[in-house]
């Protein structure tokens, strides 16, 4: 799951080497914190948050296949 998020984010940004993901395990969900370069933040969020919403949708779909719940936070 972490690799999926990294590969999606690296495809969107100008500085793919600065993309990092930290993972927090919780009782009810797994929280992924996506960190990108400050200049690339707009590319990952998109107009009105459309790209961020799409990333979250893809991650939720992948998690559903594994019977898990995920949350993606963009920092």
Number of C-alpha atoms within 10 A of each C-alpha: 12 14 9 13 20 16 12 13 24 18 11 14 19 14 14 16 10 14 17 16 20 11 13 10 10 10 6 9 12 16 17 20 18 19 19 24 16 10 11 18 15 15 17 24 16 13 10 8 12 12 16 19 15 13 18 17 15 14 20 19 15 16 16 12 8 10 10 13 17 22 17 20 14 14 11
